[in-house]
Amino acid sequence: MLAKPNGSRPVRNRTLPSEAKKTARSEKRADLLGAHVAAHRELVKQAAMNFLLGWLLLYGMLIWASGETELPLYAAGASAAGVLTLCALSRLKAFGGTTPQLIVGILASLIGMVPIFVLGFLYLPGAAPMAQTALTGTLALALAFGSALMRHLPGGPSLNVLLLGSIFVASLGEAFGPVGWSVGGATIFLAWQFAGVVDRSRKGLAERMEREQSLEETSQSVQALLSEFEEHGSDWLFAVDERGQIRKPTRRFAEAMGCDPSELDGRRLCELFEPGDMRRELINHLSQRTAFRRLRLPVAAGKEQRFWSLSARPVSEASGIAMRGVMTDVTTEAQAEARVHRMAHYDALTDLPNRLSFTEQAEIAVSGATATNRCGLLFVDLDHFKAVNDVYGHRAGDVLLQTTAERLKQVVSSSGLVARLGGDEFAILIPSGASPAGVEELAERIATTVSDVVRHDGLALEPTVSIGLAIAPDDATGLKELLHQADMALYASKQDGRNCWRRFDRQMDETAQSRRALATEMKAALKRGEFRLFYQPIVHAKTLELRGFETLVRWIHPTRGFVSPGDFIPIAEESGFIRDLGAWILETAMEEAATWPDHINIAVNVSPMQLRGSEFERTVTDALASTRLAPTRLELEITESVLLEQSDSGIASLKRLRTRGVRFSLDDFGTGFSSLSYLRTFPFNKVKIDRSFVNDMGDGGSCYAIVKAVLSLARDMGMVTVAEGIELPGQLAALQQMGCDQIQGFLISKPLPLEDAREQVAQASDTYRLPRTA
């Protein structure tokens, strides 16, 4: 380990552990070989003692045959010489082989001695005792030494038995006739069979020892890799027995739990995690010993909730380990997913469920509504909310929305669900037990409670609300129809002067007819040229250089004056007139943009209704052809609701336009639907962050972290980011610091009529800065 530079962590030489392991393995093999050699030598010494006993036997035979008494001296000398010879052989390198080979050699030697003794007894009785002793001993030593060496030959033991056994059989046959031949043949056959068994055992034992040594080396290598993995990785290993109890917990495991390894050893693994479905799934896997991957569970340790991801597989080990696996701390990932999920299901400004959450729960409630268990729906709109934003600013509008949300939750309490559908529109769902009288009484209390004064920054706002009621199954049996009836009732309350509630009734169809009449009037207004296009600049966030304009439509009515898009756009969408109006907006804006420099783009909003037919794609391609505008300069802004309501053919149409070069922006990101899922499924070029997310950034509010996360996500996905509704210098500074690409809002410029927009285009250059108008 090297010295710590400047107090940093020690630098580890990762080659040392592997070299040390190799050295350890070599030393272990050397020790094993030494043990084998020592065993060989002991066996040869034992063979020498057996040889000595054999000589003593031969000595007795010779005394019996010759009656000489001087033979003990010669026999003792020959015995000592034989013992010394075999002991010397035990030091030879030839005896350093594996133990089974040595055993076979010694057995062959012993088998070879027997016929020599018999041979000496039968064929040399007439010789002089000294010559008889020397000749027999010399021949025995030669054959013993030869049989020991024959173990290196293929089938050596069997060959030795056959060679020496033939002499043995011949001796017995000569001495005892047919009986000797039979006994000798049977003996040599049994010896030959025994030698074969010994040879096969030797081979099997050698192979097993080789496998065990290979397995041991593999086990050591795997253990070394696992140790290095745990030492240098971010994960840790674990093992459990058949009862699901932790065995031999590692140091990293214990550190993750904040305890000593001894405290974990023997503890049930499932006890480390909080109760729930995932813990039950873990218990099932452990009890059934089935493999699993990436099972995420909340850890029941410490004040801060943490999440671990577990993967494991069953094993069979003599130590009692039933399953081994790896754990990973995925707390950061889980928290990020939770934030993303909340962004997709909750409104960032009011912390109320958004349209997606509301729709999911309302669908269940309405489908289960009966005549004895009704479901109530209330639409609540703040009256003149746009005027609050225009006169007092969006910050005041946000405070009003937040206060209204809190008051609605206070009134409804636990009896229902309060959600923000978008803008100044709220919805209240009474999922069960609703009655007409009870829903009407709730509407009265809502109107009274919400109308209390809201104070903000020296202002005293006096809000009022318009409320529309509908009840299932009295007014509708499906959610879509019920939403429509409540919306008609809401429209009726606004038509009746606002600051009131109305329950749906069939007479409201007359109002619908009136709206259809307005739709007809809009068609005439388009022909008379009463619609005007306004252009709001979009600039580079840091340099404030002009990058393009967003097109906004306005209706200048000859008698009504300025008609808000919020009033006529819904009717245009409901009546289908939005297709004609949208086509006019698209072609007019593209025709104007074709006269601008190539680096200035034009953005046009697209309604869900425009995409329901097959004409939209052709409308865009025809406009591109007629205006000769480069497709890459056209940006189509679509909201999440557009994608939510589209069929597969509609999505395919948008993707074909994307392939032609047309750019797409996701407008009002995160204001009511599952934005993140569409970022994955549709190839957007740009993400527009809604004003509700950026209003509090200058004060370091919670929206700061949300906007920062959205910017980081879009950047990672290769998308341009645009922040809307910039009104304060602090908001601009924060967005610049976070790396937002483009911005628009009243701090830069309000929407401009055509003549003013053309002037801005004429003045734009690489060094031009747009004036900061309120």
N, C-alpha and C positions, 0 to 999 in steps of 0.2 A: 504494500500500500504506500502510495506516494504521500509526500507532505501536503497539508492543506494550504493552497494558495489563497492568501487574503481572507482566511476564515471560511473559505468555501468548502464544500463537501470533498472528501478524499477521492482522488482519481484512482480507479481500480484498473489493474492490468488484467483484462479478461482472458489472456492466454495462459496465465499462471495456473488457474484452477484446472484447466484441461490437461496441461502437462503434468501437474501433480497427480491427477487421476491416472494418467498413463503409467507414470512411475509406480504408483501403488499397485496397479494391476500387474505390472512386470514383476514386482517384488513378490506378489502373492503367487504368481505362477512359478517363480524360482523356489519359493518355500514348498509349494506343492510337489515340484519335481524332486527336491531334496528329500522330502518325506518318502516319495516313491523309491528313490535309490536306497535309502536306509532300510526300507522294508525288503527290497530285493536282497540286500546283503544279509539280513537276518534270516531270510528264507534259505539262502545258499548255505549259511552256517548250519542251519537245521538239517539241510541235505547232507552236509559233511558228517554230522553226528549219526545220521541214518547210515551213511556209508561205513562209519566206524563199527556200528552194530552189525552191519552185514559182514564185515571182515571178522568180527568175533565169531559170527555164525560159521563162516568158512573155516576159521581156525579150529573150531570144535569138530567140524567134519573131517578136516585133515588129520587131527589127532586120532579120531575114531578109525580112519582108514589106514593110517601108517603105524600107529602106536608110538611115534616119536615124541619125545618130551622136550627137545631143543627148539621146537617150532615156536613157542611163545615169543622168544626174542625176535625171530624174523617176522612173525605176524604183527607184533607191536610196532616194529619199525615200519612195516608196510602200511599199517593203519595210520600211524602218525603222518607218514608221507602223504597218504590220501587226504587226510583231514587238512593238512597244510596246503595241499594243491587246490582243494575246493575253496578254502578260505581266500587263497590268492585269486582264484577265479572271481570271487565276489567283488574284488576291487577293479576288475577289468571293465572297460567302457562298454564292452558287449553286453554286460549285465545291467546296463543303465536304462533298459527299455521299460515298458509298462509292466505293471505287476502281473497281469494275466499271462503275458508272454513268458515271464520268468517262471511262474508256477508250472506252466506246461513243460518248459524245459527241464525243470527238476523232476516232475513226474515221469517224463520220458527217461531221464537218467536212472531213476529208481527202478523203473520197469526193465531197463536194459541190464541192471546188475543181477537180477534173479537168474536169467539163463546162464550168466557167466559162472555163478556159483555152482549151478547144476553141471555146467560143462566141465568145470574143474574137478568136480567130484566124480563124474562119469569117465572122462577121457584122460585124466592125468593121475590116476591113483598109483600108477607104476613108476612115476618119475620120482627123482630125488625130492625130498621135502622142500629144500631151499629153492630148487628150480620150480617146483610146483607152486610154491607161494609167490615167487617173483613173477612167474608167467601169468598166473591168474590175476594178481593185483594190477600188473601192467595192462593186461587186456581190459580189465574192469575200468581202470582210469581212462584208457583211450576211448572206450565206448561211452563212458559217462560224459567225458568232455565233448565227444562228437554229438551225442544226443542233445546236449545243452545248446550247441551251435545250430543244430538242425531246426530249432524253433523258428529261425528266420525264414525257412523255406515254406512255400505254400503247402499246407497239409503236412508240415514237418512232424508233428506228434504221431499222426497215423502212419507215416512212412517209417518212423523210428520203431514203432510197435511191430510193423510187418517185418522189418529187417531183422531186428533182434529176436522177435518172436519165432521166426523161422528156425533159428538155431535152437531155441528152447524146445520147439516141437520136435525137431530132429533128435535132440538129446533124449527126450522122453520116449519117443518112438523106438529109438535104438535100445534103450534100457528096458522098457516094459512092454514092447510090442504094440499090438492093437489098442490096448488100454491106454498106453502112453500117448499114442497118436491121438486118440479121441480126447483124452484129458487136455493134452497140449493144444489141440485145435480149438476146443471150447474155450480154453483160457485165453488164447490169442484173440479169438473172436470178441470175447467180452472186453479184453483190454483195448482192442481196436475201437469198439463202440464207445468205451469210456474216453478214449483219446479224442474221438470225434465230438463227443459232448463237451469235453473240456475246450476244444478248439472253438466250437460255436459259442460257448459261454465267454471265452476270451474276447471274441469279436463283439458280442453283444455288450459286454461290460465296457469295452473300449469305446464303442459308439455312445453308450449312455454317459460315460464320463465326458466325452467330447460335447454332447448336447448340454449336459449340466454346466460345463465350463462356459459354453457359448451363451446359455441362458443367464448365467451369473454376470457375464460381461455386459450382456444386453440390459439386464436389470440395473447394473451400476451406471450404464450410460444414460438410461431413461431417468434414473433418480437424479443424476447430475444435471440433466437438462431441466427437469422439473424444479430442482433447487435454484438453478440459475434463472429460470422463468419467474419464480416467485420473488427472487431477490431483486430482479431488475424490472419486472413488469408491474402493472397496476392491479392485477388480479391476484387471487389467492386460492389455494387448493383446499379441499375438504374430503373427508371420508366418514362413512357411517356404517354401523353394523346392521345385522338383520332386524334389530329392534328400532332402527332409525336413530341410534345414539351416536354422537360424535366420537370419533376415535382419532387419537394422535393429532390434535389440532395444531396447525402451524403457527409460527410467531405472527405472521401477517394476519391470519384469521383472528387471533386474539387481539391484535392491535385494532383491527376494524371494529371489534365489539367493545374495545376499551376495557379489557380485563386480562387476567393471566391465563395462559393456556391450560393450566390445571383446573381452572373454573369451568372451562368448556368441555373438557374430557368427560365423556359419559352423559352429557346433557343431551336431551332430545333436540334434534335439529329444528323441528317445527316450532319449538318453544321460542326460538329467536325472532319469530315473525308475528305480526298482528293477526288476529282472527279474521277470517273472510274466505271468499271463494278460492282465492289463489293459495291460501294456506291449506285448505281442504284438498286442493289438487296436488299439492306437494305431498301431503300425507298419503294419498292414494298411490302416487308414484313410488314412494319409499316402501309402502307395505306390499305392493305388487312387484317391486324391483323392476320397473320399466324405465327406460331411458327417457330423458326430457331435455329440452333446450330452451334457454332464455326465458325461464319462468321468473317473472318479476314479482317481488313481494315487498311490502313495507316492513321495515325492521322495527322491532319493539325494543329499542334501546335509545336512551338519551331523550332530551327534550325536543330536539329537532328531528322531524320525521325524515328517514332515509329509506332508500330503495336499493335492493340488491337484485341482480339477475343471476339465476342459478342454472347450470347445465350439469348433467351427471349421467352416468351409465353404470349398469351392474357389472361387477367383477366377481371372480372366485379366487379367494386367497386363503391360505392356511391360517393367516393371522386373524381371521374372523371379519375382515372388511367385506361388506356386501355391495357398496356402491362408492365410486369415487367421482369427483367432479370439480368444477371451478366456479368461483363466485366473482362478481364484478359489481362495484359500486356505481349505480346508474342514477344516483340522486339528481344530478344536474340535468340529465336527459329527461327524467320523469317530471321534474319541475318545469322544464321548458315545454314539454308536451301538455302539461296541465295549464300553463299560461296560454298556449296556442288554443287548447280546447275551450278555455274560458273566453278568449277573444272571439272564437267562432260561435259561441252560444250565449254570450252576455254583452250587453251594451256597455261600452267603455266609459261613457259619461255618467250614466245613472246607476250602473251595476245591476240593472234589471235584465231578466231574460230577453233575448232579442226575438226577432220574427221566427227564426228557425226553431228555437226552443218552444216558443208559444205554439207554433203550428203542430209540432210533435205531440204536445200534451192536449191541445184542443181536438186533434183528430181522434184521440182515444175517448175523450169525454163525450163528444158529439155522437160518435158511433154507438155509445152505450146509453144514450138518453132515451127515456121512455116517458109516457104520460104521467107516471107516478114518481119519476125521478128525473126532473128536468135539468137542463144545462143552460146557464145564462151567459150571454156575451155582451160586453159593453165596449164601444169605441169612444175614446175620450180625446178630444183635440183642444189644445190651447187656442183661444180666440186671439186673432191679430198678433200671432207670435212673430210673423215676419216684420211687423212694424217695430217690435221690441228690438230685434236684431238690427234693423236699419237705423233706428233712432239712438239706441243706447249701446249698440255694439254686441258682438257675439258673446262676449264674456257675460254680459247681463242675461243674454238669452240662455246661456248654459246654466247659470245659477237658477234661473226660473225653471228650467227642465229638471234639474236635480231636486229642487224643493218640491216640485209637483210630484216627482217620483216618490219621495219620502212620504208625502201626505197621502198618496194613493195607497201605499203599503200600510200606512197607519189605519186607514179606513177599512180596507179589505181584510187586513190581518191574515189569519190562517184559513179563512173561508174560501179563498180563491187565489188565483195567480195574476200578478201584475206584470206586464211586459211593455217594452218600448219597441214599437214597430218601425220607427224611423221618424226623423224630423220632430214635429210636435205632436205626433200621434201615439197614443197609448192604447192598450187593450187590457181588459179585465175578463178573466174566465172564472165562472162559478161552475166547477165541474160536475157537481151533483147537488141534489136537494134544493134547487132553485125554484122559486115560485114567481109568477108575474108581479105580485105585490111586493115580494121581497127584493126583486131586482130593481123595481122602480124606487123603493125606499133607499136602496144602496146608491142609486143615481143621485137622489136628492142630497144625501150626506156627502157624496163626492163633490158635488157642485158647491156646497156650503163650505166644506173644509178647504178645498183648493183656492177658493176666492179670498182667503185671508191675505193680508198684505205681505209681500215679499220685499225685504229690505236688502239693498246691495249698494255698497260704495256711495252712501248718501242718497240713494234712490229709493222710492217707495212704489213698488210695482203692485198693481191691483189686477191680478189675473182672473180671467173667467174661462169656463170650458163649455164646449158643446159636446153632448153625449148622445150616442145612438144605441138603442137596445134591441136585442133579438133573442128569442128563446127557442131552444130545440126540445122536443120536436114540434112545438106549436107553429113556429114560423118557418122552419126548415128541418130537413132530416139529414143533410150532409153539411160538412164543414164549409165547402166552397159557397154553397147557397146561403148558409147562415152568415158568413162574412159579408156576402153581398147585401143581405137584408139589413144587417147592422150598419153597413156603410150607407145604405139608402136612408136609414133612420138618422144617421149622423148628418147627412146632407140636408135632411128636412129640418133638423135643429138649427143648422146654420142659416137656412133660408128663412126661418122664423125669427131671426134676429140674434142668434147665438145666445150664450149664457143660459142654456136650457137643455132639457133632455127630451128625446122623442123615442117612442117605441114603434117598431115597424108595424105598419098596417097596409092593407092593400091599396088604400088611396094614394100611397106614395108612388104608385105606378104612374100617376098623372105627372108627378115631378120628373119621373124618368122620361116621360114624353117631352117635357119642357127641355130637358137636357138634350134630347135628340134634336129638338128644334134649334138649340144653340149650335149643335154640330152642323146642322144644315147651314146656319148663318156663317159658320167658319168657312165652309166651302165657298160661299159667295165672297167672303172677305179675302180669301186667297186669290180669287180672280180679280178683285178690285185692288189688289196690291196693298192691303192694310197690314200685312205682316212685314216686319223689319228684322234684319239680322244685326246683332251687336257682337263685338269682338273683344274678348278680354285677353290681354297679353299674358304669355307664359315666358318667363325669363330664366336664364342660368342663375342658379342659386348664389354663386360666389361673384361672378362678374356682372350680373344683372343684364347681360346681353340678351336681346330679343331672340327667342327660339321658335315662337309660333303664337297662334291665337286659338282660343276656344270659342266656338260659334254658339251664340245664344239667341233664341227667337223671342220676339216681342210682338204683341198685337196692339196696334194703335187703332182703337175703335172710334168711329166718327162721333158717337154719342157717349159711350162709356169711358172714352179716353183710354188710358193705359190699362190693359187687362193683364193681370199677373199670369205667368205661365202655370202657376199652381192651380189656377182656376180653369184654364181652357185645355191644358195638356191632358189631364185625366179624362175629360170629355172626348177629346180627340182620340185618345187611346181606346176608350170604351166604344166609340162609334166606328172605329176603323179609319177615321179621317187622318190619323197620324201617318198612314202610309203615303198619302198624297202630300201632306205637309212635310214629312221627312224627306221625301224625294226632292221637293222644291228646295228645302234647306241644304241638302247635300249638293245638288247641282249648282246652286247659287254660290255657296261657299267655295266650292272647288273652282268655279269659274273665276272668282276673285283671287284666290290663292295662286292661280296659274300666272298672274301678273306680278307676283312677288319674287324676290330673290330665292334661289334654290334652297338656301339654308333655313328658310322660314316655313314652318309647317302649319297645317290647318287641322284642327280637331273638331269633330262633329259628334254630338250625342246621338245614340241609337236607342230607340224604344223597344221593349220586348215585342210589342205588337208588330213592328216593322219586320221582324224576323219570323213571324208565324207563317208567312206565305213563302212562295218560291221566287217572288219578284225582287227581293232585296239584293241578291247577288247580281242579278242582271242590271238593276238600277245603278249599282256602284260601277260595274264594268262599263256600262254605257256612258256614265258621267266621266269616267277616266278617259274614255275614247274621245268624247266630244270636247272636253276641256284640255286634253293633252297634258294633264297634271301627272307628274311622276307618282306612281303608286306609293313610293316610300315617303312622300310628303303628306299623305293622307293618314290621319289618325282617327280611328273610330272608337269612341268612348262608350263602353257598355258597363252596366252595373251588374252586380251579382244576381239580381233578379232576372236579368236577361238570360243568363245561362241556366238559372234554376227552372225557368219556364220553357226552355227550348227542347225540342225533340232532337233525336240523333241527326236527322236530315238538316235541321237548322244549324247545329254545331258543325256539321260537315261543310255547310255553305260558308261559314265563317273561316274555317280552316283553309278552304280553297282560296279565299281572298287573301289570307295570310301568306299562302304560297306565292301568290302573284306579287307580293311585296307590300301590300297594305298593312299598316301597323295598327295594333290594338292596345287600348289602355283599359285597365280595370278601374272603374270610377267608384268613388265613395268607398274605398277599401275598408271592410270591417264594420260597416254600419248596421248590418242586420242579417247577414247570411254567412254561410260557411266559406269565407273568402279563400282560406288556405287550400282547401280541396281543389278549387278551380285554378289556383296557381300551378298545381301539379298537372291538371288534365288539359289545360288550354294554353297555347304558347303566346302569352302576353308579352308585349314589348315594354310596357310601362305600367306602373302602379301609381294610382292617384290616392294619396292619403287624405281622408276626409277632414274637414275643418274641426270636427269635434275631437279629433285626436291631438291637434296641435295647439289648441287654445291655452292650455295650462303649462306649456313647455317653458315659457319664460319664467314661471314661478317655481320651476323644478318639481312640478306635480307628478302624479302617477303616470300621466300620459307621456311624459318624457321617456320613460323606460319602454313603453309600448311602441312609440314612434321609432326609437332607436333599434328595437328588435325588428320592426318591419323593414327599416332601411337596410339592416344587415341581411335579412332574409332575401330581399329583392336583389341586393348586390350579389349575393352568392348565386342567385339564379340568373344573373345576367340581365336584369331588368332596370330600366330607367325609373327613377322615383320623382314624383311631383307632389308637392304639398299645397293644398288649397286653403283659402281663407286666411292668408297671412295679413294681419292688420297691425301688428306691433313690431318694433325693431328687435325686441328681445326674442320673439319667435323666429325672426329671420336669422339672428345670430346663432341661436341654438341649432337651427336646421343646417346652417353653414358648417358648424362645428361637427355635426354628426355625419356630414357627407351627403346631404340631400342634393339631388342633381338639379331639379328645376322647381320653381315656385310660382304661384299666382295668388292674387288677393288685392284688397283695397290699398294695402301699403305700397304696392307697385302701381296699380291702375285699376279703376273701375271698368266695367264693360263699356266699350267705345262704339259709337255709331260708325258707319262705314267711312265717312270722310275723315274722322279723327284717326281711325285705324290706318288708313292710307298714309296719313301724315307721319304716324309712328314708323311705318315701314320705310318711308322715304328718309327719315332721320337716322334709322338704325345703321350702325357700322360696327367694326370690331372694337372700337373704343367708346361707343355711345352708351350712356346710362339712361334708362327710362326714368322720368320724373316720378317721385313718390307722392302720388296724390291720394287724398283720403277717400 
